Amino acid sequence: MAAQEPSPPSSIESNKPGFPKKILANNHEDKHLCNSCQKILRRPLQAQCGHRFCTYCFHRTVSSGPQKCNACIKEDLFEEPTSILKQGGAFPDNAARREVEALAAVCPNEGCTWTGTIKEFEANHEGHCDFMIILCPSCKELMRANEQERHNERECPERTLNCKYCKEPFLLKNIKAHDEICPKYPMICEGCAKKKIPREKYVDHIKFCNKFKAPCRFHVVGCNTSVEMEKVHDHERQCSYEHLNLLLHFIMGIKVSLESLQPQTLEVAGHKLQELHQSLQELETKMSQLGQPVQGVCGPSLTAFAPLPSAVGAALELQLQGEKSKVCELNRRLQQLELKVNTFENIVCVLNREVERSSSTMEASTRQHRLDQDKIEILNNKWMSQRTEVTSQLDFFKRV
């Protein structure tokens, strides 16, 4: 069946070449053949040279300008200007037409038993035979006309189905894609095992389903447990130590990250402070040791130098206060950074949820776009089929 060619539609207009030779019930004669397509004459025209052509074949031959008659050349009868084919250079051969249309004919479609004349074939049977080969506009498969209905309903891989849930049309090949986005598709709750929940209501259901398991709210710091909504408080109470431990590790990780970004950390400042304090103590000890011998030798004349250790200590104390101020400033900046980190963490969580939601929306939109394209293709195929049917009906009314 697939090796056959599709049968042409019926038409009483001169817009196609001659009839196939196998339409004749008896052997054909050369005078009944078109000198262009070599088929049985359809609406014959006779040129000035005497050769006959189908109306369609003649107009197609001279559409690009005057042409030499190949039949005259083949018969060695070429003679200008008689053998030049041109527009207006041929007339309807009604005698030949009556002769051809009166010839006994059979339907050329395999399996059909119709018989009659060529005139009856063209007027009533051509294009309406149940055994003619037609092309499926959707899958491009060849079939008999009487098999088209079954093919469209049961066999065509490109056939249109209506969703039994939302009643929207879609192509058979896209049934899985449609099921994934169908708003009425029945869902099963993983928590309470309730069935037949429409997808469009599934989100609202799991918000209030006490049996539905959701990630622990400490999952952002490492808790991988999924808990039923009615047991969330029990889980948090029983795992409070684990949650605090996870939070501690999380915060310590942030602190390490901050220290790697801040070259002067509190630890460095603390060591420097200790070194300064030790230096101060050493200087005070040395000054105390030097002050006693000097006072014993020189007496009151050197009492003016006695305040020297206090002056040096004051200077060092001022330097120490400056370092303490720097440490306080670093501590304040660290607290600010921790607050910012907490804020950014919340923002990141919100953004992650938005990205997931946007990704789901985009995927659904892409699938819907694909289904819309399929709908357009379906409507276009229906329009083409209806157009062909209307054309056939108009042709039939014209013949009537």
N, C-alpha and C positions, 0 to 999 in steps of 0.2 A: 504493500500500500504506500509506503514512504517513497518509493521510487517514482510514483506517478506525479504528473504535473497538475496543478489546480485548474479546474475548469473555469473558463471566462464567464462573467455574468451575462444575462440576457440583455439584448438591446436591439431595437429596430432601427437605430440610427446608423449612418455609414461611418462608424468610428472604429472599425476593426477589419482585419483581412478576411479572406474567404473561409468557407467551411472546410473542415478536415476531409480528406478523401474517403476515410473509412465510414463516413456518414451515408454513403451511397449503398443501397441494397444490391445494386448491380455494378458491373465494371463501368468506369468513367470513360468519357471521350475527351480528347485533347481540346476540343472546342469549348468544353465546359470549364477549362482551367484558366486561372488568371496568369497572364504572362509575367507577373511580378512575383507573387507569393507562391505560385504553382499549386494553389488549392482551388476548390470549387468556387466559382464566381459568386460574389455577394454584391448585389446592386451593380451590375456590370456597366461600364462605360466603354464606348468604342472610339479609339483614336482615329486620326485622319488616315493613318496607314492601314487601318482595318483590324488591328489587334485589340483584344479586349482585356480590360483590367477591372479589378474591384474598385469601387469609388474611393475607398480608403487608400488602397495601394497607389492609385494614380495621383491623388493629391499629395501623398507623401513623397512620391518620386519627383514631382515638379515643384515641390515647396521651396527648393533652393534655386530654382531657375529652370529654363528649358534644358531637356535632356535627350540624348539619342535613344531611340527605341532599341533595346537589346534584342528583342525578338526579330526585328528587321535585320540587324547585324548578323544574328545567328543563322537566319534563312538566306543571307546574302541578297537581301532585297532593299538594303538601305538606300534612301534617296531623299535628298533635301529638296524642299522643306517638309515634305510629307512625313518623313520618319522622325521628325523632331517633336517630342512631347512637350507641351507647354500648357499653362493655365488657359482654359477656354478652348483648348484644342481637342476636346472629346465631348461626346454627347451620350445621354442615357440610351442603352440598347435594351429597350423594353421587350423586344421579341426574344432576345437571349435570356432576359430575366424570367419571362413566363416559362420558357423551356426549362431553365434550371430549377425554378421553384416547383415545377410539376414532377420532378424526378422522385422516384421512390427512395425513402430514407429510413435509416435505423439510428437509434441512439448510440453514439460512440462510447458511452460510459459503460464500463465492465459491469455486468450483472443486470443491466436494464433491458427490458423486453419491448420497449416502445417502438412502434413502427408508424409510418405515415409518409407525408411528402416533405420536401425541404421547406416549403412555405409554412406548413403546419409545425414543423420542428422549430423554425425561427420564431413563430408567433406564440406558440403555446408551451413548448417543452424546453427549449434552450434556456439555461439558467435556472430552471425549476426542477430539474431531475433530482430525485432523491439519491441517485447513485453518483452524482457528479462529485469530483474531488474539490474540497475547499480547504482554505488555510485558516487555522485558528489564529485570530488576531493577537492573542495573548502569548501562547507558547510556540507559535509558528509551526505546529504539527499539522500534517496533511491527514484528512479523513473524509469519509463520505458525508454528504449533507444530512442523511438520515441518522448519522451517529453524533451529530453536533450537540444535541441536547444532553445526551448521556455524557459526552466528553466534558461539556461545560460544568455539569453537576457533580461528576464523580472522578474524572480522570485528569483533567487539566491541572498541571502543577502550579499554574499561575491563576487558578480560579479564585474568585472572591467569596469569602465567608463572612457571616455576621457573628460577632462575639455573642455567646449565649449569656454573658453577664451584663455587658454595657450596650449591646446591640449595635456597636459600631462596626462598619465593614473593614476588612483587611485581607491581604493576600495570604494564601495558605502557607507560603514559604516564610512568612513573618509571624507565624502564630506564637512562637516562643517569645519573640521581642514584644509582641502585644501583651502577652500574659504578664510580662515583667512591669508594665506600666499601666495596665488596665485598672481604672479607679474602683471598679466593682469586683475585681478578682478576689475570691474568698481566701482569707489568710487564717492561719492557726496560731493562737497565742502560745508562745513557748513557756509561759509561766503557768497559766491556769488551764491550758489545753483547750480553750474554747475554740470552736470551729466556725467557719463561714462568716468571718469578720471582713467586711469590705475593706479593701486596701485604703480607701479614703478615710476610714474611721479607725484604722489600726493604731495610728499614733495616739489618738485620744484614748483609746482603750488601755494601752500600756502605761499611760500616765497615771491611771488610777487602779491598775491591776496590782493587788498586793502580792501576787505570786510571781510577777515578772521580775527576772533577775537583771540588775543593772550594775555597772562597775562601781566599786566603792569610791566615795568622793576623795579618798586619799590615793587614788590611782596615779595622780600626777606626781606623787613622790615615791611611787613604787609598789603600792598595794595592788596585787593582781586578782583579788577576790571579787567575784560577782555575787551580789547578795539580793535576796528577795526584799521587796520594798517594806514588807511588814517586819522584817528582821534586821533592818538597817541599824536601829538603835542598839540592839543586842550585839551586833557585830562590832560596832564602834566601842561599846563598853568593854567587851571581852578582849579586844585587840588594841586597847588604848596604849599599852606599853610598846607594841610593835609599831603603831602609828607614830608615836613620839620618837622612837628610834629612827624610823625612816625620815621624819622631819629633821632630826638632828644631823643625819648624814647629808641630807639635802642642803641644809643651811651651811654645814661645814664645807661642802663642795662649793657653794657660792662664795664663802669666805676665801677659800683657796684661790678661786678665780679672781676675786678682787685683789688679793695680795699679789697675784702674778701681773695684774695690770697697774698696781700702785708701787713704784720703786721704793719709797720711804714708808715702810709699814710701822705699826706700833711696836713690833718686836725690835726692829732696828733702833727706833727712838728710845726704847727702854734700855737697851744695851748702852747706848751713848750716855743716857742719863746716869746709869750706874758708874760708868767710867769717870764722868765729871765729878760725881759724888766722892769717889775714891781719891781722885786728884785733890779735891778740896780738903779731905781729911789728912792726906799726906802733907799738904802745905801747912795746915794748921799745926800739925805735930812738929814739923821742922821749925816753924816760927816760934813755937813755945820753947823748944830746946835752945834756940839762939837767943831768945829774950832774957833768960835767966843769967848766963855768963856776962852778957853786956851790962846788965844792971849792976852786977857785983863789982865790976872793974871801973867803970866810968862814974858811977854814982848818979847824982841828980842831973849832971850836965847832959846826960843822954836820955833823960826821961821823955824828951820830945819824940823819940823814936818808938816809944812804947805802943802808941796806937797803930803802928804799922801792920801788925797781924790783923787787927780788926778791919782796917781799910782793905787789905787784900781779901779778907773773908767776905766783906760786903760786896766787893767786885765779883767774886766768884758766886756769891749768892744771887746777885743780879743775873749772871749768866745762867745759873741753874733755873731761876724763875723763867728766863726766856725759853729754855729748853722745855720746861714744863708747859708753857703756853703752847709751844709747837705740838707737844703730845696731845694736849686738850683739843687743839684744832684738828689734828689727825683723827682723834676719836669722834669729834663732831661730824667730820666728813664721812667717816665710816658709817655712822648711824644714818646719815642722809642717803648714802649709797644703798644700805640695807632696805630702807623704806622704798627707794626707787626700784630695787630688785623685786620686792613684794608686789609693787604696783605693776611692773612690767610682766611679772608672772601671771597675774590675773588677766592682763590684757592679752597675753599670748594664748591663754586658755580660751578666752572668748573668741579670739581670731581663729584659732584652730577649729572651734565649733562652726564658725561662720564659713570657713574654707570647706569643711566637710559638707555643710548644708548647700553651699554654692555648687560644689562638685556634683552632689546628687541632683540638684536642680538642672545643671547643665547636661548631665547624662540623660535625664528624663526629657529635656527639651530636644536633645539630639534624636532620641528614639521617636518622639512625637513628630519631629520634622521628617524622619524617614517614613513614618506611617502616612503623613500628609502627602508625601511624594507618591506613595503607593495609591492613595485615594485618587490623586490627580490622574495617575496612569489608568486606574480602573474606570474613572469617568470618561477618559479619552477613548478607551477601548469600547465602552458602551455607546459613546457618541458615534464612533466609526461604524459599529454594528448597526445602530439605528439608521444612520445615514444610508448604508448599503441597502437596508430593508426598505426604507422610504423610496430610494431610487428604483428598486425593483418593482415596488407597487406602482409608482408613477409610470414606469415603462409598460406595466401590464395594463393600466388604465388607458394609456395611449393606444395600445393595440386594440383594446376593446372599443 
